[in-house]
Amino acid sequence: MAKKVTIKEDFLKGIWKENPILIALLGLCPTLAVTISVENGLAMGLAASFVLICSSTIISLLRNLIPKQVRIASFIVVIATFVTIADRYLAAFYPDISRNLGPFIPLIIVNCMILGRQEAFASKNGVGRSILDALGMGIGFTLVLIILSAIRELLGSGTILGIQVMWPSFTPWMVMILPPGAFLTLGLMIGASNWINDRRAK
Amino acid sequence: MNTSVKMILVLTIIATLSGGLLSFWDAYTSPKIEEYRQSEVKKAVKEVLPPAANYREKVIQTDSYTFYLGYDGDELIGITFNIKGGGFQDIISLMVGVTPDFKQITGLSVLDQKETPGLGTKIAVDPSRKGEETWFTEQFKGKSPFPEMYYVKNKQAGTENEIEAISGATISSQAVVTILNTHIPAAKTAYESLNQ
């Protein structure tokens, strides 16, 4: 029974309780930069999740072989390998998305969320738990990116996934697809999640 | 085992495996990436040349430009080349087509740009003008690059050297004009020296 709770906990904590963006505030650079459309947000979320899950699997398998002194270097090599795979894959099969995301796919290498999970979880726990942890964190990251980019695309372009949803005379709020829009929206989302957590705690 | 030896061994193995995996992956994806790049260039070349019934193409590579010569049957209808220059925050890459004497622009297409979303990106696509989203590049058709092009703001472009700037994105509009002014004369010189 006790074990079951941990398994559920490993998976669920990334989605809300330890959400990488809303609570841990990790990986904010791609979060702020690419979320001007849902397509971009979704692609970034999935690419980062792919890298996170693969890296966590490998690192937790190798955790007893890697000497402590070179662990960060090893993490970075493993992460960089999967980032390059994801980057080339997008460039070959989804060239438009790859062009939209520009340098932010290669920059997943320095996403603190991924390195953070290796250091805090995968290097200390078994493969099964590490994969669950990575899955939860990846889903949590992707969900926040989708919500954030949906708000920005809706108000900034009047569309969702490129389909017009606002009334035709709607004037797009230009600021939403510029950097200030990202800060404003993310700030409000973090505020809302804190407010919900506060209410729950009472 | 000695820690230093173990450190070197582990890092070497990880890096070797990573390198091997990536070279395999690169061999698989790079033909596809190259194919896409070629098809983009091909599409842009056709877009900026006048329509031709019997289209065929000849490529001439020089030190500074790659010229794509468009023929309709045996008649040379236009010369296309890729030019680049600084935009508002990054390089703008354009494909421009000119008549064989370089006196008129036959078309302009934006290959790559990273201008401000919603403002400078209108040089490529302007979603606010339904049905004529590419009006900015479209207006270069038939304009003359000599002696020099310039832009006007908030009014219709008149003379054959004038184009209308995008309101709110003067710097991006100016960047496109500057790239054309810099490169078309240089390309003309390069092209003419080929035939001598």
Chai-1 contact restraints between the chains, C-beta under 6 A:
chainA,res_idxA,chainB,res_idxB,connection_type,confidence,min_distance_angstrom,max_distance_angstrom,comment,restraint_id
A,I36,B,P117,contact,1.0,0.0,6.0,A-B,restraint_1
A,I66,B,V10,contact,1.0,0.0,6.0,A-B,restraint_2
A,P67,B,T3,contact,1.0,0.0,6.0,A-B,restraint_3
A,P67,B,K6,contact,1.0,0.0,6.0,A-B,restraint_4
A,P67,B,M7,contact,1.0,0.0,6.0,A-B,restraint_5
A,Q69,B,M7,contact,1.0,0.0,6.0,A-B,restraint_6
A,V70,B,M7,contact,1.0,0.0,6.0,A-B,restraint_7
A,V70,B,L11,contact,1.0,0.0,6.0,A-B,restraint_8
A,S74,B,I14,contact,1.0,0.0,6.0,A-B,restraint_9
A,V77,B,I14,contact,1.0,0.0,6.0,A-B,restraint_10
A,V77,B,A15,contact,1.0,0.0,6.0,A-B,restraint_11
A,V77,B,S18,contact,1.0,0.0,6.0,A-B,restraint_12
A,T81,B,S18,contact,1.0,0.0,6.0,A-B,restraint_13
A,T84,B,L22,contact,1.0,0.0,6.0,A-B,restraint_14
A,I85,B,W25,contact,1.0,0.0,6.0,A-B,restraint_15
A,R88,B,T29,contact,1.0,0.0,6.0,A-B,restraint_16
A,A91,B,I33,contact,1.0,0.0,6.0,A-B,restraint_17
A,A92,B,T29,contact,1.0,0.0,6.0,A-B,restraint_18
A,A92,B,K32,contact,1.0,0.0,6.0,A-B,restraint_19
A,A92,B,I33,contact,1.0,0.0,6.0,A-B,restraint_20
A,P95,B,Y36,contact,1.0,0.0,6.0,A-B,restraint_21
A,M174,B,G118,contact,1.0,0.0,6.0,A-B,restraint_22
A,I177,B,P117,contact,1.0,0.0,6.0,A-B,restraint_23
A,I177,B,G118,contact,1.0,0.0,6.0,A-B,restraint_24
